[in-house]
Amino acid sequence: MVSIEKSWKEALQKEFSKPYFLQLTENIHREYRETTCYPPGKLIFNAFNLCPFDDVKVVILGQDPYHEPGQAMGLSFSVPEGTMLPPSLINIYKEIELDMGKPVVKTGDLTRWAKQGILLLNATLTVRAHLANSHQRLGWANFTDAAIKALSEHRENIVFMLWGGFARSKKYLIDASRHFILESVHPSPLSANRGGWFGQHQFSRCNDYLMSKGIEPIVW
C-alpha cells in the first residue's frame, strides 16, 4: 500500500503491525489488482498526506469514497477540479454563503481546505467502482477510528464536524472536554431538505471557536 505522511505514520505506528491492517493491506492489493477501485492507489492516504497530524484544526468525516470514474480523490466530499459538483457539496457551499455572508470558490477540489488544516477523512478509504460501501467491511474503520482517537488523545482544540447519523456515531471516540464537536444532519439533499442543515452556522461557529483558542480561522 502507498506510504503515509511521516507524522501520521508515527501517530498510528501501532496500527500498521496489527493483524487487521495486514489483512486489510492484502485485501486492498487484491481488490486493486482484480477490479477497478477508487481513489487511484497513490491517493488512498491523500487526506493524511495533505494535512499532517500536528496541523489538524478541523475534522470533516465522510463515510465512503465516490464510486464513479473521475470523482474520488482521497478527500471526503471533494472531487477533482472540473468535475461536476456533488449535491452534498453544493449544499455545503450554500450554507457557507448563508453563514459567512460572502461567496465561496465553487470548485469541487477541497485541497485548499486540507492545506489549511482540515482533515477530510472518509471512514472507509477505498471502494469498488459503482458499488457504494463495497469496502466497508475490509477493516478501514479500525484504522480511521484509530486516527480519530489519536487526534482526540494527543491534540487539543480541534473542531470535529459530524454530519449525519454515520459521522455522529463516531462521537464516542472524541473527548468533548478537549475538543469542539459540531453535529448536524448530512448535507445530502435528502437530509438537508428535511431541515437541520441550513441555518446552523457551523462554519462561523467553527471559526469562532478556533479564534477563541488563538488558532487561525479557516478561509472557507
Residue pairs with C-beta under 8 A, 6 or more apart in sequence:
1 25
1 28
1 29
1 41
1 44
2 41
2 42
2 44
2 45
3 9
3 45
4 12
4 45
4 48
4 49
5 45
5 48
5 49
5 52
5 53
6 52
7 52
7 53
7 54
8 45
8 48
8 49
8 52
8 53
8 147
9 16
10 53
11 53
11 147
11 150
11 154
12 143
12 146
12 147
12 150
15 21
15 142
15 143
15 146
18 142
20 139
20 142
20 143
21 139
21 142
21 143
23 139
24 138
24 139
24 140
24 142
24 143
27 138
27 139
28 37
28 44
28 126
28 135
28 138
31 37
31 126
31 128
31 135
31 138
32 41
32 126
35 128
35 129
36 128
36 129
37 126
37 127
37 128
37 129
37 135
38 65
38 66
38 67
38 69
38 71
38 72
38 126
38 127
38 129
39 46
39 65
39 72
39 73
39 74
39 126
43 72
43 73
43 74
44 74
44 125
44 126
45 74
45 125
46 73
46 74
46 75
46 114
47 74
47 75
47 76
47 114
47 119
47 120
47 121
47 122
48 119
48 147
50 75
50 111
50 114
50 115
51 114
51 115
51 117
51 118
51 119
51 120
53 150
53 151
53 154
53 155
54 155
55 117
56 117
56 118
56 119
56 151
56 155
56 158
57 116
57 117
57 118
57 158
57 159
57 210
57 215
57 216
57 218
58 117
58 118
58 119
58 158
58 159
58 160
58 161
58 206
58 210
58 218
59 118
59 119
59 121
59 148
59 151
59 158
59 159
59 160
59 161
60 76
60 77
60 113
60 118
60 119
60 120
60 121
60 161
60 163
61 76
61 121
61 122
61 123
61 148
61 160
61 161
61 162
61 163
61 167
61 170
62 76
62 77
62 120
62 121
62 122
62 123
62 167
63 122
63 123
63 124
63 133
63 164
63 166
63 167
64 122
64 123
64 124
64 127
64 132
64 133
64 135
64 136
65 71
65 72
65 74
65 122
65 124
65 125
65 126
65 127
66 72
66 79
66 86
66 127
67 127
67 128
67 129
67 130
67 131
67 132
67 134
68 129
68 130
69 129
70 79
70 80
70 83
71 79
71 80
71 83
71 86
72 79
72 127
73 79
73 80
73 109
74 122
74 125
75 110
75 111
75 114
75 120
76 120
76 121
76 122
77 86
77 88
77 89
77 92
77 110
77 120
78 89
78 108
78 109
78 110
78 111
78 113
78 120
79 85
79 86
79 89
79 108
79 109
80 108
80 109
81 107
81 108
81 109
82 108
83 108
84 108
85 93
85 106
85 108
86 108
87 188
87 189
88 186
88 187
88 188
88 189
89 108
89 187
91 187
91 188
91 189
91 192
91 197
91 198
92 187
93 104
93 106
94 198
95 187
95 197
95 198
95 199
95 200
95 202
95 203
96 104
96 203
96 220
97 103
97 104
98 198
98 199
99 200
99 201
99 202
99 203
99 204
100 203
100 204
100 220
104 220
105 112
110 118
110 120
112 219
113 120
113 218
113 220
114 120
116 218
116 219
117 218
118 218
119 151
121 144
121 147
121 148
122 144
123 140
123 141
123 144
123 145
123 166
123 170
124 133
124 135
124 136
124 138
124 140
124 141
124 144
125 135
125 140
125 143
125 144
126 135
126 138
126 140
127 133
127 134
127 135
128 134
128 135
145 170
145 173
148 160
148 170
148 173
148 174
149 173
151 158
152 158
152 173
152 174
152 175
152 178
152 179
153 175
155 178
155 179
156 178
156 179
157 178
157 179
157 180
157 209
157 210
157 213
157 215
158 179
158 180
159 179
159 180
159 181
159 182
159 206
159 209
159 210
160 171
160 174
160 179
160 180
160 181
160 182
161 167
161 182
161 202
161 206
162 168
162 170
162 171
162 181
162 182
162 183
162 184
163 183
163 184
163 185
163 186
163 187
163 197
164 184
164 185
164 186
164 188
164 191
165 186
167 186
168 183
171 181
171 183
174 181
180 206
180 209
182 200
182 202
182 205
182 206
184 196
184 197
184 200
184 202
185 191
185 192
185 194
185 195
185 196
185 197
186 192
186 197
187 197
191 197
192 198
203 218
203 220
206 217
206 218
207 217
207 218
210 216
210 217
210 218
211 217
